[in-house]
Amino acid sequence: MSNLRRKILLNVFKLFDVTVMVAAFGLTALLLVSTSRAVSSFGEFFAMRVKVGNFLIFSGMVVVWHLIFSGFGLYASRRLSRRTAELLDVVKATTLSTVLLGASALVLHIRMATPKFVVVFWLMSSGLLLASRVVLRWTLAQTRRHGRNLRDLLIVGSNSRSLAFAKNIESRPELGYRILGFADQEWEGAKEFAGSGHERVCTLDELPDFFRRNVVDEVLIALPMRSFHDDASRIAELCEEQGIMFRVLPNLFDLKRSRSWTEELEGQPLVTHHNGISEGWQLMLKRAIDFTVALVALIVLSPVLAAAAILITLTSPGPVLFVQRRVGLHKREFSVYKFRTMVANAEQRMREIEHLNEVSGPVFKIKHDPRITPLGRFLRKTSIDELPQLINVLKGDMSLVGPRPLPLRDYEGFNEDWQRRRFSVRPGITCLWQVSGRSSIPFERWMELDLEYIDGWSLWLDMRILLQTIPAVLKGEGAA
């Protein structure tokens, strides 16, 4: 597709989005006109005079909508992006547009934009634009499968990573790529490449001439950066000089679990790698759920908390709460709160019974700990002793769901660095370990479950663990 044709289609696309937003506004007005006391019929609605001031305000809002859609990157090339990512950006754009519409209505006293109007407009605009994106994606996929709207791609480097990328591209014809071939030098790994069925079209030194004589829309640089940094830099400069889009496989360090994304700091591009729970709207929602549920739970369970505190005071001398330093997010220390279930000098008596430890690893657990009070045994069995940790959740030290925070003593006993990845997320009151047997499973498996939680985290997983925690607590499984 020529650049001129692409620009024309892009402008048509922008005009279409704005038209959809205007149509959503009009449809919302028509939908609510029958329930409006100010307008009794459709004829009266269409006979209404539009004031110049209102027209200017609406025109300005249309311009703002366009800027919002552009700001969310909805008009950039999204061939390689996931469909869900694009649809999420559409919802973000319509949500921000709707919020600004509601704010303008409050400031400028626009009577039509009632709360009901704003909600219906958001539903209407989001629904129409999401549907249009799905249809557009499907249409483009069908067009590309039939050999139209293709981009010619040259891959620089003939190693296993570049071959895997080429295989992935060829398995997804809806992306619309045609692989021109590979550019590379002769090297000892050429036998694997020779059996791949792909063609080496030129050497690295012949690239400038190849660019001059061939149509190249995009270049993928897949050279080993440690040994070919100078060549990769020269090729990148060559692509920049000739205005050819180029991409670089970001896994420069051959990492197995980390997710990668690009960021920018004052014009300086950054490639970020992270294998914990990534920052984003889901993590913000997780924190909002934690705060809300913890606050409500503290209020609802306040009679239980008060009864436990009174019973602890009456049955054994010492403080009501047991406060201990624990290791949290990124190994930050914080004070965790629990109802005291042991005698007051339990920490000092630790060395006397340390040889009785019944679990593997650095943690200390024994079923019949002589330091536990009779009431404390009941509080542990029912997990009531854990309830004060809802205060830690409110403070942000902990989450409802996450790896259990460990005492400083246990952390010092870690002897494998892979186990420390559990500290890349906020600790929690419950996690996979709690619903899989708790104290009855070995330390190594406990750590593996924590990492499984991190690698597979989602809000749905949190909800599932919370629901599974309830019967586990009621049965007292693994409690010690």
DOTILO-966272 format. One line per 3 residues: number of its first residue (from 1); their letters; for each residue x, y, z of C-alpha. Coordinates in pm, 1 decimal, decimal comma. Layout:
BEGIN
NUM> a> X Y Z  ...;
//
This chain:
BEGIN
1> msn> 0,0 0,0 0,0  138,6 342,1 -97,3  205,7 607,6 163,4;
4> lrr> -54,7 838,9 5,3  -322,8 571,2 14,6  -231,0 483,3 372,9;
7> kil> -260,1 849,3 479,6  -598,6 880,8 308,9  -731,6 567,3 480,2;
10> lnv> -592,4 683,3 814,3  -770,4 1019,1 784,4  -1090,7 839,5 688,3;
13> fkl> -1047,2 620,9 996,1  -1003,7 926,9 1220,3  -1313,2 1088,0 1067,9;
16> fdv> -1505,8 765,2 1121,7  -1421,3 756,7 1494,4  -1527,9 1117,9 1542,1;
19> tvm> -1848,9 1046,7 1349,0  -1921,8 749,3 1574,0  -1876,6 965,8 1883,5;
22> vaa> -2110,5 1231,9 1741,7  -2358,5 960,2 1644,9  -2339,8 814,4 1996,0;
25> fgl> -2416,0 1157,9 2138,4  -2713,2 1199,8 1904,5  -2847,1 849,2 1965,7;
28> tal> -2821,1 901,3 2340,6  -3019,8 1223,7 2309,9  -3285,3 1050,3 2096,4;
31> llv> -3301,1 753,9 2334,2  -3362,7 975,5 2636,5  -3591,5 1227,6 2466,3;
34> sts> -3903,7 1022,4 2538,6  -3828,5 1029,9 2912,0  -3742,9 1399,4 2919,4;
37> rav> -3997,9 1637,9 3062,3  -3848,5 1929,9 2870,9  -3915,3 1767,7 2530,7;
40> ssf> -4236,9 1580,6 2469,2  -4187,1 1451,2 2113,0  -3923,1 1375,7 1849,7;
43> gef> -4060,7 1652,6 1632,5  -4014,6 1904,6 1910,4  -3663,3 1770,2 1969,5;
46> fam> -3560,7 1827,4 1606,4  -3728,2 2168,8 1608,3  -3507,1 2286,0 1895,0;
49> rvk> -3271,5 2571,0 1812,6  -2903,5 2513,1 1863,6  -2734,7 2811,8 2022,4;
52> vgn> -2404,0 2929,6 1881,2  -2237,2 2889,7 2219,8  -2352,8 2529,8 2250,9;
55> fli> -2234,1 2456,3 1897,9  -1887,6 2593,4 1977,5  -1871,2 2391,1 2299,5;
58> fsg> -1970,1 2072,6 2117,9  -1719,1 2140,3 1838,0  -1446,0 2185,9 2096,1;
61> mvv> -1550,1 1859,2 2259,9  -1523,1 1679,2 1924,3  -1167,4 1810,7 1882,9;
64> vwh> -1081,1 1695,1 2236,1  -1222,6 1348,1 2160,6  -999,1 1324,6 1855,2;
67> lif> -694,0 1427,5 2057,9  -776,9 1167,7 2325,0  -805,9 890,2 2067,2;
70> sgf> -476,1 994,6 1912,0  -313,6 1013,7 2255,5  -405,2 650,4 2327,2;
73> gly> -227,2 545,7 2007,6  -540,4 422,9 1831,4  -410,5 544,5 1494,4;
76> asr> -62,5 394,1 1521,0  23,5 66,2 1348,7  -116,9 -220,9 1554,8;
79> rls> -36,8 -517,3 1334,4  159,4 -693,7 1606,1  -47,9 -583,7 1905,9;
82> rrt> -307,2 -808,0 2068,4  -672,3 -745,0 1992,0  -752,8 -718,9 2364,4;
85> ael> -488,5 -444,8 2405,3  -649,9 -235,8 2133,0  -1001,5 -287,4 2269,3;
88> ldv> -883,0 -191,3 2616,9  -734,5 130,8 2478,1  -1066,8 204,6 2307,3;
91> vka> -1249,4 171,0 2640,6  -990,2 391,2 2810,4  -1035,1 657,6 2539,8;
94> ttl> -1416,9 654,0 2555,1  -1407,3 658,1 2935,3  -1181,8 963,8 2946,8;
97> stv> -1393,1 1131,8 2677,2  -1707,0 1065,3 2880,7  -1548,6 1194,3 3202,1;
100> llg> -1454,0 1518,0 3027,1  -1806,9 1546,3 2889,0  -1949,2 1508,6 3239,8;
103> asa> -1700,2 1758,7 3383,3  -1784,5 2009,8 3108,3  -2154,4 1965,6 3181,1;
106> lvl> -2097,5 2052,0 3546,5  -1877,3 2352,3 3476,6  -2078,1 2493,1 3184,8;
109> hir> -2422,8 2396,9 3325,0  -2528,3 2185,1 3025,7  -2873,4 2060,7 3128,4;
112> mat> -2888,6 1783,2 2867,9  -2579,5 1605,0 3005,8  -2742,1 1454,2 3313,6;
115> pkf> -2572,0 1162,7 3496,9  -2806,1 923,0 3314,1  -2714,0 1084,0 2980,1;
118> vvv> -2341,2 1050,5 3054,3  -2372,0 680,4 3145,5  -2579,9 596,4 2835,8;
121> fwl> -2337,8 794,9 2617,3  -2042,6 597,4 2756,5  -2218,5 265,7 2693,1;
124> mss> -2323,8 374,9 2344,2  -1987,2 515,3 2233,8  -1788,5 226,3 2382,3;
127> gll> -2017,7 -34,3 2227,7  -2014,1 122,1 1880,7  -1637,8 177,2 1872,9;
130> las> -1558,2 -167,8 2010,5  -1784,6 -324,7 1747,6  -1623,6 -117,8 1472,3;
133> rvv> -1273,1 -224,1 1584,4  -1371,3 -591,2 1586,7  -1520,1 -561,6 1237,0;
136> lrw> -1216,3 -369,9 1112,1  -974,1 -627,9 1254,9  -1171,3 -909,8 1092,8;
139> tla> -1187,0 -729,1 758,2  -812,8 -657,2 758,4  -737,4 -1017,9 854,1;
142> qtr> -943,6 -1149,3 564,2  -782,9 -899,4 326,5  -430,8 -999,2 431,7;
145> rhg> -508,0 -1370,4 409,8  -589,3 -1309,5 43,7  -253,1 -1144,8 -20,0;
148> rnl> -349,7 -778,0 2,1  -233,4 -502,9 241,3  97,7 -685,6 298,1;
151> rdl> 423,1 -544,0 433,5  757,8 -671,3 305,1  983,9 -771,8 594,0;
154> liv> 1357,8 -834,9 586,1  1509,7 -1023,8 880,0  1870,9 -945,8 970,5;
157> gsn> 2030,2 -1245,4 1140,6  1985,7 -1618,2 1076,5  1996,7 -1761,8 1428,7;
160> srs> 1739,0 -1971,7 1613,0  1561,3 -1663,1 1752,5  1509,9 -1509,2 1408,2;
163> laf> 1390,1 -1842,5 1265,4  1139,9 -1878,3 1552,6  1014,8 -1525,6 1483,8;
166> akn> 976,8 -1601,5 1110,8  785,4 -1919,8 1189,3  550,5 -1726,7 1418,2;
169> ies> 490,2 -1460,4 1152,7  420,7 -1719,8 883,0  173,4 -1902,7 1108,0;
172> rpe> -34,6 -1584,3 1138,8  -119,3 -1461,6 787,4  -373,5 -1218,3 933,9;
175> lgy> -79,4 -1000,6 1044,7  -6,8 -925,1 677,4  369,3 -981,7 650,6;
178> ril> 562,9 -1117,4 355,3  917,2 -1228,0 449,7  1161,4 -1119,1 180,3;
181> gfa> 1439,3 -1331,1 327,0  1732,9 -1310,8 566,2  2048,4 -1099,0 565,3;
184> dqe> 2354,0 -1242,8 739,2  2712,1 -1357,5 701,4  2823,7 -1717,6 660,3;
187> weg> 2869,0 -1873,6 1004,2  2892,8 -2213,1 1174,3  2518,5 -2223,9 1247,7;
190> ake> 2428,4 -2198,4 878,6  2337,5 -2569,0 863,9  2029,3 -2511,9 1079,7;
193> fag> 1931,4 -2216,4 863,1  1990,5 -2411,8 541,8  1731,6 -2667,1 648,9;
196> sgh> 1468,1 -2404,5 736,8  1358,3 -2342,7 378,0  1433,1 -1969,3 394,9;
199> erv> 1661,0 -1776,6 162,8  1964,1 -1566,2 250,7  1918,6 -1270,6 14,7;
202> ctl> 2234,9 -1078,0 100,9  2522,1 -1036,4 343,3  2540,9 -757,9 600,3;
205> del> 2781,7 -563,1 377,6  2537,7 -590,3 84,8  2245,5 -444,8 280,2;
208> pdf> 2279,8 -84,5 149,8  2259,0 -206,2 -209,8  1968,5 -439,7 -125,2;
211> frr> 1773,8 -146,7 24,8  1834,6 60,5 -289,4  1706,3 -207,2 -527,9;
214> nvv> 1416,5 -362,8 -335,7  1091,0 -269,4 -165,4  1145,3 -305,9 210,8;
217> dev> 872,3 -189,4 448,0  1023,3 -317,1 772,7  1347,7 -465,6 902,2;
220> lia> 1381,5 -695,7 1202,3  1728,0 -689,4 1362,6  1790,9 -1023,2 1534,8;
223> lpm> 2170,8 -1020,0 1560,0  2350,3 -1125,9 1880,5  2414,5 -784,3 2035,5;
226> rsf> 2729,6 -878,5 2225,8  2925,2 -985,0 1916,2  2743,5 -781,0 1647,4;
229> hdd> 2676,1 -451,6 1826,1  2866,9 -241,8 1571,3  2690,4 -413,5 1278,6;
232> asr> 2348,7 -370,8 1442,4  2419,0 -0,6 1506,7  2525,8 50,7 1145,3;
235> iae> 2213,0 -124,7 1014,4  1988,9 79,9 1246,3  2150,5 401,8 1117,9;
238> lce> 2102,5 279,9 760,4  1730,6 215,0 821,0  1692,1 555,4 987,7;
241> eqg> 1870,2 722,8 697,1  1641,6 563,1 437,8  1322,3 600,3 640,9;
244> imf> 1264,9 225,6 685,5  1086,3 106,9 1000,5  1298,9 -136,1 1199,4;
247> rvl> 1236,6 -347,9 1506,4  1475,0 -520,8 1747,4  1400,6 -846,6 1926,8;
250> pnl> 1406,3 -720,6 2289,1  1525,7 -1039,4 2459,2  1889,2 -930,3 2457,3;
253> fdl> 1978,2 -1135,6 2764,8  1801,1 -1464,4 2682,2  1568,4 -1428,2 2982,6;
256> krs> 1314,6 -1705,9 3035,9  1031,5 -1550,1 3240,8  1058,5 -1171,2 3219,2;
259> rsw> 802,9 -972,9 3022,7  937,5 -680,3 2819,1  792,9 -345,6 2719,4;
262> tee> 926,7 -12,0 2601,5  911,9 316,8 2788,5  1051,6 662,8 2731,8;
265> leg> 1220,4 908,5 2968,3  1262,7 1257,1 2822,4  1312,2 1118,7 2473,2;
268> qpl> 1541,7 836,1 2585,6  1389,5 494,6 2496,9  1407,1 221,4 2760,8;
271> vth> 1340,5 -152,0 2736,7  1199,1 -275,6 3066,6  1211,2 -639,1 3183,3;
274> hng> 1005,1 -759,3 3477,3  879,2 -1099,4 3591,8  668,4 -990,5 3887,9;
277> ise> 314,5 -855,2 3876,5  328,1 -563,9 3633,0  195,5 -221,1 3725,7;
280> gwq> -134,1 -134,4 3559,6  -506,9 -93,9 3604,5  -547,5 -451,8 3733,9;
283> lml> -297,0 -388,8 4015,1  -473,1 -60,1 4099,8  -804,5 -246,6 4112,2;
286> kra> -645,3 -514,9 4331,7  -537,3 -245,6 4578,3  -885,3 -86,5 4571,8;
289> idf> -1044,9 -426,7 4643,1  -794,4 -492,3 4924,1  -871,0 -161,2 5094,4;
292> tva> -1248,5 -189,6 5057,4  -1276,3 -552,6 5169,2  -1036,4 -500,1 5462,6;
295> lva> -1228,5 -194,4 5584,2  -1566,7 -367,4 5557,4  -1431,0 -685,8 5718,1;
298> liv> -1287,4 -494,6 6015,9  -1624,2 -326,6 6072,5  -1831,2 -645,6 6032,0;
301> lsp> -1592,4 -859,0 6239,9  -1540,8 -598,6 6513,2  -1745,4 -803,8 6768,6;
304> vla> -1521,7 -1107,5 6698,7  -1209,8 -893,8 6729,9  -1329,4 -743,3 7056,6;
307> aaa> -1424,2 -1084,9 7201,0  -1084,3 -1231,9 7105,7  -902,1 -937,4 7265,3;
310> ili> -1100,6 -972,2 7589,8  -1045,0 -1349,6 7609,2  -669,4 -1313,2 7548,6;
313> tlt> -648,3 -1056,0 7829,0  -843,0 -1277,9 8070,0  -665,6 -1608,0 7997,6;
316> spg> -295,1 -1516,6 7984,0  -75,5 -1224,0 8090,8  79,8 -1011,8 7818,6;
319> pvl> -25,9 -788,0 7528,1  -330,9 -863,5 7313,9  -143,6 -825,3 6983,7;
322> fvq> 173,6 -999,9 6876,3  379,5 -755,3 6668,1  669,3 -895,1 6467,3;
325> rrv> 900,2 -757,0 6198,4  843,2 -930,4 5866,3  989,2 -908,5 5514,1;
328> glh> 754,1 -756,6 5255,8  755,6 -612,1 4904,3  1108,9 -597,6 4760,3;
331> kre> 1238,3 -709,7 5102,7  1111,1 -399,2 5284,6  1062,3 -464,5 5655,2;
334> fsv> 729,9 -390,1 5825,5  547,0 -479,7 6147,2  279,9 -747,2 6110,5;
337> ykf> -9,8 -767,9 6357,6  -160,2 -1090,9 6492,8  -355,6 -1185,2 6802,3;
340> rtm> -112,3 -1326,8 7057,4  -149,1 -1705,2 7070,8  162,3 -1785,1 7276,7;
343> van> 295,8 -1701,1 7618,7  441,1 -1352,4 7654,8  807,7 -1465,8 7644,9;
346> aeq> 767,0 -1697,8 7345,3  1037,6 -1528,5 7139,6  1293,7 -1567,1 7418,3;
349> rmr> 1212,4 -1940,6 7452,8  1266,7 -2003,4 7081,3  1620,9 -2143,4 7122,1;
352> eie> 1500,6 -2398,6 7378,5  1275,7 -2576,5 7126,2  1439,4 -2495,2 6794,0;
355> hln> 1570,4 -2853,7 6770,6  1208,0 -2979,7 6760,7  1138,0 -2816,5 6421,5;
358> evs> 918,5 -3048,6 6208,8  939,3 -2878,9 5868,0  1216,1 -2848,7 5611,5;
361> gpv> 1385,2 -2523,7 5519,2  1442,8 -2213,9 5729,8  1089,2 -2185,7 5871,3;
364> fki> 1002,6 -2310,8 6221,1  684,2 -2510,5 6282,3  588,7 -2781,0 6531,2;
367> khd> 238,8 -2919,9 6583,0  246,9 -2923,4 6962,9  439,3 -2606,6 7041,0;
370> pri> 452,6 -2581,4 7424,8  448,3 -2201,6 7402,5  94,0 -2191,2 7259,5;
373> tpl> -183,3 -2113,5 7508,0  -510,2 -2316,7 7511,4  -700,6 -2016,9 7372,3;
376> grf> -419,9 -1956,1 7122,3  -461,2 -2307,1 6984,4  -828,8 -2233,6 6915,4;
379> lrk> -747,1 -1896,3 6758,6  -492,6 -2063,3 6527,9  -726,9 -2348,2 6436,6;
382> tsi> -995,2 -2100,2 6332,7  -743,2 -1847,5 6184,4  -895,3 -1574,2 6403,9;
385> del> -538,5 -1487,0 6507,8  -477,0 -1364,4 6148,9  -762,4 -1108,9 6147,7;
388> pql> -555,9 -811,0 6277,8  -354,7 -837,9 5955,2  -649,6 -662,6 5790,7;
391> inv> -491,1 -350,4 5945,0  -173,1 -429,4 5749,8  -387,4 -456,3 5435,4;
394> lkg> -542,6 -113,9 5503,7  -195,2 36,4 5551,9  -73,3 -112,8 5223,9;
397> dms> 194,2 -336,2 5380,1  0,1 -644,6 5273,9  -266,6 -761,3 5030,0;
400> lvg> -554,8 -999,6 5086,7  -387,2 -1248,3 4851,7  -13,0 -1288,8 4814,4;
403> prp> 285,3 -1489,1 4945,5  292,9 -1503,4 5324,7  526,8 -1245,3 5485,7;
406> lpl> 815,9 -1424,5 5655,8  991,7 -1330,3 5981,2  1344,3 -1188,8 5953,4;
409> rdy> 1480,1 -1511,3 6105,3  1327,8 -1723,7 5827,6  1445,3 -1487,9 5553,0;
412> egf> 1804,2 -1507,4 5676,5  1783,7 -1884,7 5632,5  1711,5 -1867,9 5256,5;
415> ned> 1989,2 -2040,4 5061,9  1846,8 -2028,4 4706,3  1815,2 -1697,4 4519,3;
418> wqr> 1524,3 -1822,3 4306,5  1316,8 -1832,6 4626,3  1363,7 -1458,5 4676,4;
421> rrf> 1148,4 -1381,2 4372,1  847,5 -1422,0 4602,2  938,0 -1080,3 4744,9;
424> svr> 873,8 -912,0 4407,3  502,8 -881,4 4501,0  317,0 -752,6 4804,4;
427> pgi> 272,2 -1025,9 5070,1  -76,8 -1143,2 5157,7  -296,1 -1300,6 5422,7;
430> tcl> -371,3 -1603,5 5203,0  -224,6 -1759,5 4890,0  -192,1 -2094,4 4710,1;
433> wqv> 3,7 -2232,3 5006,5  -284,4 -2168,7 5246,4  -538,4 -2350,4 5026,3;
436> sgr> -301,1 -2639,1 4946,4  -233,6 -2776,4 5293,2  -50,5 -2492,7 5474,8;
439> ssi> 189,4 -2637,4 5732,9  152,1 -2991,5 5596,5  347,9 -2920,9 5274,5;
442> pfe> 729,8 -2896,1 5258,0  911,3 -2563,7 5236,0  1035,5 -2616,8 4877,3;
445> rwm> 681,9 -2679,7 4752,4  560,8 -2375,5 4944,8  810,4 -2156,2 4759,3;
448> eld> 714,3 -2313,9 4424,8  346,3 -2239,9 4490,3  431,3 -1875,5 4563,4;
451> ley> 611,7 -1845,7 4228,8  324,3 -2020,6 4050,5  95,1 -1753,0 4194,7;
454> idg> 322,0 -1472,5 4071,5  361,2 -1617,7 3720,1  -11,2 -1684,7 3679,3;
457> wsl> -151,0 -1384,5 3865,0  -484,7 -1234,4 3769,1  -776,1 -1080,4 3955,2;
460> wld> -972,1 -1398,7 3887,4  -697,5 -1606,0 4053,5  -721,3 -1380,9 4360,8;
463> mri> -1098,4 -1430,3 4374,8  -1058,1 -1808,4 4341,3  -801,3 -1824,7 4621,8;
466> llq> -1020,5 -1613,2 4851,2  -1317,6 -1842,6 4787,5  -1103,3 -2154,0 4849,9;
469> tip> -964,7 -2003,9 5170,7  -1307,6 -2003,1 5338,4  -1358,4 -2384,7 5342,8;
472> avl> -988,4 -2436,1 5422,5  -1026,9 -2216,7 5733,3  -1352,2 -2381,1 5837,2;
475> kge> -1190,6 -2726,5 5815,8  -875,2 -2602,4 5989,0  -662,0 -2776,7 5721,8;
478> gaa> -288,7 -2762,1 5792,6  -322,0 -2507,2 6072,2  -41,7 -2515,8 6328,7;
//
